[in-house]
Amino acid sequence: MSQRLTGKQRLSLSTKFTPKLLQEGDGRRAVMKELRRRVDLLVADTGADCYQRKVLCERAAFLTLQCETMEATVVDGEPIEEGQYTQKVNALCGLLQRLGLTKAQTMDDLSEYLKER
């Protein structure tokens, strides 16, 4: 559960933004390897051929990991914030709809394409 910050805590927040990029994460950690694996799968399956689609793939992979973590918490008998879980699932559904819920079709050669037409 999140807590509200008091006046003193708000004053101690940094005013300088320092980005932390996924690409700069420690690739030796299992969670980073899994996240990158899932991003690569989504990029391949959706045919993400531009920066914008790749960004959506990254967000979808991250939300998937968050949802699965919450699900594992429930299986372990611990409570979760159900509203947060629902929001994550809804956001994930929206991303997947934008990307296309089915695997992108690829043609190995022109003759296969022409046969289907």
C-alpha positions in Angstrom: 0.0 0.0 0.0 1.4 3.4 -0.9 1.9 6.1 1.8 1.3 9.8 1.5 4.4 11.9 1.8 4.6 14.5 4.5 5.8 18.1 3.9 9.3 17.3 5.0 9.5 14.2 2.8 8.3 16.2 -0.2 11.0 18.8 0.3 13.7 16.1 0.3 12.8 14.8 -3.2 15.4 15.4 -5.9 14.5 17.9 -8.6 17.0 16.4 -11.0 15.7 13.6 -13.3 18.2 10.8 -14.0 16.8 8.3 -16.5 17.4 4.6 -15.9 17.0 2.7 -19.2 16.0 -0.9 -19.6 18.9 -1.4 -22.1 21.3 -0.3 -19.4 20.1 -2.9 -16.9 22.4 -5.6 -15.6 22.0 -8.3 -18.2 23.5 -10.9 -15.9 20.4 -10.9 -13.6 17.8 -13.6 -14.4 14.9 -11.1 -14.4 16.6 -8.9 -17.0 17.4 -12.0 -19.2 13.7 -13.0 -18.9 12.5 -9.5 -19.6 14.7 -9.2 -22.7 13.6 -12.7 -23.9 10.0 -11.7 -23.6 10.5 -8.4 -25.4 12.3 -10.3 -28.2 9.4 -12.8 -28.5 6.8 -10.0 -28.6 8.8 -8.1 -31.2 9.1 -11.2 -33.4 5.5 -12.3 -32.9 4.0 -8.9 -33.6 6.3 -8.0 -36.4 7.2 -4.8 -34.5 9.2 -3.0 -37.2 9.3 0.5 -35.8 10.4 2.2 -32.6 6.9 2.9 -31.3 5.9 -0.8 -31.6 9.1 -1.9 -29.9 8.3 0.5 -27.0 4.9 -1.1 -26.7 6.5 -4.6 -26.7 8.8 -3.5 -23.8 5.9 -2.2 -21.8 3.8 -5.3 -22.4 6.7 -7.6 -21.4 7.2 -5.6 -18.2 3.5 -5.6 -17.3 3.3 -9.3 -17.9 6.2 -9.9 -15.4 4.5 -7.6 -12.9 1.1 -9.5 -13.3 2.8 -12.9 -12.9 4.7 -11.7 -9.8 1.4 -10.7 -8.3 -0.2 -14.0 -9.3 2.6 -15.9 -7.6 2.1 -13.8 -4.5 -1.5 -14.9 -4.4 -0.6 -18.6 -4.9 1.8 -18.3 -2.0 -1.2 -17.2 0.1 -0.3 -13.6 0.5 -2.7 -10.7 -0.3 -2.2 -8.3 -3.2 -3.8 -5.0 -4.1 -6.6 -6.3 -6.4 -7.2 -2.8 -7.9 -3.6 -2.5 -9.0 -3.6 -6.0 -10.5 -6.8 -5.2 -12.4 -5.3 -2.0 -13.7 -2.1 -3.8 -14.8 -4.2 -6.5 -16.6 -6.3 -3.9 -18.3 -3.2 -1.9 -19.4 -1.6 -5.1 -20.7 -4.8 -6.0 -22.7 -4.7 -2.5 -24.3 -1.1 -2.9 -25.3 -1.6 -6.3 -26.7 -4.6 -5.1 -28.7 -2.5 -2.2 -30.1 0.2 -4.7 -31.0 -2.3 -7.3 -32.4 -3.3 -10.2 -30.3 -2.2 -12.8 -32.9 1.2 -13.7 -34.2 2.2 -11.7 -37.2 2.2 -13.8 -40.4 5.5 -14.0 -42.3 6.1 -15.1 -45.8 9.3 -17.0 -46.6 9.1 -16.2 -50.3 7.0 -14.5 -52.9 5.6 -17.8 -54.3 3.9 -18.6 -51.0 2.4 -15.2 -50.9 1.0 -15.5 -54.4 -0.5 -18.9 -53.6 -2.5 -17.5 -50.8 -4.0 -14.7 -53.0 
